[in-house]
Amino acid sequence: MGKLEGKVAVITGGAGGIGRGMATAFAKEGAKVVIVDLNEEMGKQTVKDLQVHQEDCTFIQFNLMEHDKLHTIIDQVISKYGRLDVLVNNAHASRQLPFEETTKELLDLSFNTGFYPTFYLMQAALPHLKETKGKIINFASGAGINGDRNQASYAAAKEAIRAISRVAANEFGKFGVNVNLISPIANSEGVQQWAKEQPEYYNRMLSNIPLGRLGDPEEDIGRVAVFLASEDSNYISGQTIMVDGGATKLR
């Protein structure tokens, strides 16, 4: 049996990149994975690929900026599977510009796709996670922790996510619900595009990784997510796990 056998996991932004890597790692460990993504074509293809490992996987097409409807994602999962064990808030969109060029529209994009969906999905999922003593995995970023240049809107939303995750860890612990964060560096499609657009900054980032490479979305990030979703992490909560090849050392 896999580490996640019988568990139901929701992964936002699961159709590509890190989300797809985690979904694959989860399915290989026996989880029934529900992918939530705006991209219908990629989402359906990802589920088809996951079914090689776990037949009972599902795709929900959804625009995470529809905040008042986010609860329906959880409703659909409970209607189909009758339970929820893991919520992974991975989706996030933003644009990189210098601080002085960052507008309210760019701040809104980052918070509306990252922070608010994370917050509202945690609220909607909590009653069901109480029943399973489940896990929440949110996503942080070195951009926020280190204050990376040109990342004002993204860094702000990511640090806000870290803040509510710590609050939730303190409040949800009495229910046996764990809340942790992953702060990754991974060879995703987004990073590959960024490398083309800002090669100098990308190369500087790569040179600061002691292990000398980008993480693999499935083998590196996905395996840590499996750990945080499994019984192996039952005594860990409120923590930011740096899965970045040693680039950032938290104190």
Secondary structure, DSSP 8 states (H G I E B T S, - for coil): --TTTT-EEEEETTTSHHHHHHHHHHHHTT-EEEEEES-HHHHHHHHHHHTTT-S--EEEE--TT-GGGTHHHHHHHHHHHS---EEEE-------B-GGG--HHHHHHHIIIIIHHHHHHHHHHHHHHHHHT-EEEEE--HHHHHT-TTBHHHHHHHHHHHHHHHHHHHHHGGGT-EEEEEEE-B--HHHHHHHHH-HHHHHHHHHT-TT-S-B-IIIIIIHHHHHHHSGGGTT--S-EEEESTTS----
